[in-house]
């Protein structure tokens, strides 16, 4: 049987898992934030018939900003530690 990588679990383990240092979690969060912003900006790169459809545009923006916010969790934890 092939074991599949549970990608969301692996990403969360690196971003908020307590087995890693704070610096490691912040770098993982930074990468997640870059992916979120890239997702939000993807609407501008879509062909005209699709990109002008407001549901697609707002959907990609919402998903990208949500992913970006999840990547900020290690930074928020850093500010709350003290």
C-alpha positions in Angstrom: 0.0 0.0 0.0 1.3 3.5 -0.9 1.4 6.0 1.9 0.3 9.4 0.7 1.6 12.6 2.2 -1.2 14.5 4.0 0.0 17.9 2.7 -2.2 20.2 4.9 -1.1 18.3 8.0 2.6 18.5 7.0 2.3 22.3 6.3 0.6 22.9 9.6 3.2 20.8 11.4 5.9 23.1 10.1 4.0 26.4 10.6 2.4 25.8 14.1 3.9 22.5 15.3 5.8 22.8 18.6 8.5 20.4 17.5 10.2 23.2 15.5 11.9 26.3 16.5 10.2 29.6 16.3 12.4 30.7 13.4 11.5 27.6 11.5 7.8 28.2 12.0 8.2 31.8 11.0 9.9 30.8 7.7 7.2 28.3 7.0 4.6 30.9 7.7 6.4 33.3 5.4 6.2 30.8 2.6 2.5 30.2 3.3 1.9 33.9 3.1 3.7 34.2 -0.2 1.5 31.4 -1.5 -1.6 33.2 -0.3 -0.7 36.4 -1.9 0.1 34.6 -5.2 -3.3 33.0 -5.1 -5.0 36.3 -4.5 -3.1 37.8 -7.4 -3.9 34.9 -9.7 -7.2 36.5 -10.7 -5.3 39.2 -12.6 -3.4 36.6 -14.7 -6.5 34.8 -15.8 -7.9 35.2 -19.3 -10.4 38.0 -19.8 -13.7 36.0 -19.9 -12.9 34.3 -16.6 -11.1 37.1 -14.8 -13.9 39.5 -15.2 -16.4 37.2 -13.6 -16.7 38.7 -10.1 -17.4 35.4 -8.3 -14.1 33.9 -9.6 -12.2 37.1 -8.8 -13.6 37.5 -5.2 -13.3 33.8 -4.6 -9.6 33.7 -5.4 -9.1 36.9 -3.4 -10.9 35.4 -0.4 -9.0 32.1 -0.6 -5.7 33.9 -1.0 -6.2 36.3 1.9 -7.3 33.4 4.1 -4.2 31.4 3.3 -2.1 34.6 3.9 -3.7 35.0 7.3 -2.9 31.4 8.2 0.7 32.0 7.4 0.7 34.8 9.9 0.0 32.5 12.9 3.7 32.0 13.9 4.2 35.7 13.9 1.1 36.3 16.1 2.3 33.6 18.5 5.7 35.4 18.7 3.9 38.6 19.8 1.7 36.8 22.3 4.6 34.8 23.9 5.7 37.5 26.3 
